[in-house]
Amino acid sequence: MVTAVHQKKVGQRVVEHSLPLSTNTNGTGMVSPSEAGFTASVKSPTAVLTGVDTLVLTAGGGCAPSFWLQEQAEVWEQYHQQYEFGEEYVCIQLGNSWFQLYPYGSNPYKYQLHNPEIGFIKVWNPNKWSSGVSSKQQLHIQLTSKFIHSYSIEQLTEKVKELCSHFVETTTGLVIQISRLDLHTDIVSPKGMLSYEEVSNSITRCKVRTDYFEDPSVSIDTEVLNELRELSNPPRYCNKGGQKLITPDLIQKFLYLYDNQVVNGANSIVRKRELETTYFGKLGSDIWGKIYNKTTQVRTKNDTDTPKLWEQNGWNGKDTVVRVEFSMKRGFLKELDNGRYVILDNLTQGMNKIWDYLTTKWLRLVEEVKENNTTWSKITQFWCVVQSSFTEVASQIIRKKCYNGKINQLWKQGIGCIKQMISMGMNNNEDTMFLVATKQALEITLSSSSTLNEYYKRRQVLGIA
């Protein structure tokens, strides 16, 4: 259980009490902001949210395409052939949700369906279904973050199977594998974002790197420098002398210096006035991680859902929240427990083990890097919370997306455009006829749109119908 330190003065002494983060009995494993009023006095890092942020799956195997898919394939093929550029996409209903059907495929997939609330679904050509049996990837599913956060991992597995059931005859022989998995934890840092020195004192096992920071203890000796100077000398007259081929010995010396560099710290760091994001490993490789200021990103993207989750776990609304996130592809997951966690059904039991490996073996933030024996390096208080967060924090799930922020933004944009149009359409400064005409035109247009069912069609496109 995560505990928070609460201090009170007794005489001249400061007494610390460990308070449980989860004290309610409503079954959610969290406390409400009113119950967690002590969080404003927390002076140490505290975990407020953990979970899956990105999930990309492939599904298939020895299962036949559904009868519904085979029927729809003929209609979808005609739509592909007859679609003209600029036309609105057709909407397809899957269960209680609507998906846009794209008029083109994505190799090797024949059809693409998109719902902004759920994600992308790519479907193999039903007429060539057997060609995807060996790779078990007749379906490719990329879920959105908001959809993932709407369910627990057990519920999410059932929802994925429900989506797949529309395209296959039976899900009994269906194999659902993870193509990409992002795990994250959000840590409240009362002192603010981590400093450059804190992220530099890190030890990582990432194999693929973007940049190399040379160890000062490894230097080019005098002999190599002399050979380099010989190579840089200009040729003498008649184009004789001063020329020297790079010898195999010299190449071996360079390779030795290159291979024996000890790399500490992050690979690339993005910062402006203060540190914002730091990356470990190369983006796009089988495994890479990053640490960044999540509160800054939330404000930039007008994200109203994530702060609500933080508040449910005791965030006071002021402190900086730092996100630690790891992105893994199937190639990395295959290396863990003989590929056990590549299968979606095993992810429920394996997430804690994966997180433990990532935060104890693959990456650690330490107080001081002891290069002679990195295992002796003591981890920081912040990283100690990161390591234990995945087993100690229960996060509130979001059942429905809140659009208040987006609606206010669209309202301001729409009213601004209408005011601009009226200003340009007035004959003179006192002309009010154009304003009256605009108001009448708006009322007629909005009412007729309701009659023509345009609002429902737009809700279908938004994926919220």
HELIX and SHEET records of a PDB file:
HELIX    1   1 GLY A   37  SER A   41  5                                   5    
HELIX    2   2 PHE A   67  GLN A   82  1                                  16    
HELIX    3   3 PRO A  126  GLY A  132  5                                   7    
HELIX    4   4 SER A  145  ILE A  148  1                                   4    
HELIX    5   5 ILE A  153  CYS A  164  1                                  12    
HELIX    6   6 TYR A  196  SER A  200  1                                   5    
HELIX    7   7 THR A  222  SER A  232  1                                  11    
HELIX    8   8 TYR A  237  ASN A  239  5                                   3    
HELIX    9   9 PRO A  248  ASP A  259  1                                  12    
HELIX   10  10 LYS A  294  THR A  300  1                                   7    
HELIX   11  11 ASP A  305  GLN A  312  1                                   8    
HELIX   12  12 ARG A  330  LEU A  333  1                                   4    
HELIX   13  13 ASP A  337  VAL A  342  5                                   6    
HELIX   14  14 LEU A  344  ASN A  346  5                                   3    
HELIX   15  15 LEU A  347  TYR A  357  1                                  11    
HELIX   16  16 LEU A  358  TRP A  362  3                                   5    
HELIX   17  17 THR A  374  TRP A  376  5                                   3    
HELIX   18  18 GLN A  381  GLU A  392  1                                  12    
HELIX   19  19 ASN A  404  GLY A  425  1                                  22    
HELIX   20  20 MET A  433  THR A  451  1                                  19    
HELIX   21  21 GLU A  454  LEU A  462  1                                   9    
SHEET    1   A 2 THR A   3  VAL A  10  0                                        
SHEET    2   A 2 ARG A  13  PRO A  20 -1                                        
SHEET    1   B11 VAL A  90  LEU A  94  0                                        
SHEET    2   B11 SER A  97  LEU A 101 -1                                        
SHEET    3   B11 TYR A 111  ASN A 115 -1                                        
SHEET    4   B11 GLY A 119  VAL A 123 -1                                        
SHEET    5   B11 LEU A 139  LEU A 143 -1                                        
SHEET    6   B11 THR A  46  GLY A  60 -1                                        
SHEET    7   B11 VAL A 175  SER A 189 -1                                        
SHEET    8   B11 THR A 320  LYS A 329 -1                                        
SHEET    9   B11 ILE A 287  ASN A 293 -1                                        
SHEET   10   B11 LEU A 275  PHE A 280 -1                                        
SHEET   11   B11 SER A 268  ARG A 271 -1                                        
SHEET    1   C 2 SER A 202  THR A 204  0                                        
SHEET    2   C 2 LEU A 363  LEU A 365 -1                                        
END                                                                             
